[in-house]
Amino acid sequence: MSNKLQDRLIDLGEKLSKGYESYQEEVLLLISDVRKDLIARFGMIAPWESEELDLAENYVGANFLKASLLAVYTALVVSEYSDEEYWVGYRYTHKDVNKVPRRA
């Protein structure tokens, strides 16, 4: 996980603990930067990360900004899993999913 992204995530979480006013755009920018980081590191965005980041965007639309940060954090964490950890975890909630490449 990128230290820069992790620091931004923590900083934004601290800001949100004081209120949500005017932070929607900052959360959306973080989501966009995480997508770019995953593509730069792995050449693609794997399924679990993609779902989490889509969920994060949906949470912003509903003004659930802390929930959005949790989804962003989850995407970053699972991107670091080994293939075995990744697919065991992802299949827990996606019983019928087929393994696909996680890296380009």
Rosetta blueprint (number, residue, H / E / L):
1 M L
2 S L
3 N H
4 K H
5 L H
6 Q H
7 D H
8 R H
9 L H
10 I H
11 D H
12 L H
13 G H
14 E H
15 K H
16 L H
17 S L
18 K L
19 G L
20 Y L
21 E L
22 S L
23 Y L
24 Q H
25 E H
26 E H
27 V H
28 L H
29 L H
30 L H
31 I H
32 S H
33 D H
34 V H
35 R H
36 K H
37 D H
38 L H
39 I H
40 A H
41 R H
42 F H
43 G L
44 M L
45 I L
46 A L
47 P H
48 W H
49 E H
50 S H
51 E H
52 E H
53 L H
54 D H
55 L H
56 A H
57 E H
58 N H
59 Y H
60 V H
61 G H
62 A L
63 N L
64 F L
65 L H
66 K H
67 A H
68 S H
69 L H
70 L H
71 A H
72 V H
73 Y H
74 T H
75 A H
76 L H
77 V H
78 V H
79 S L
80 E L
81 Y L
82 S L
83 D H
84 E H
85 E H
86 Y H
87 W H
88 V H
89 G H
90 Y H
91 R H
92 Y H
93 T H
94 H L
95 K L
96 D L
97 V L
98 N L
99 K L
100 V L
101 P L
102 R L
103 R L
104 A L
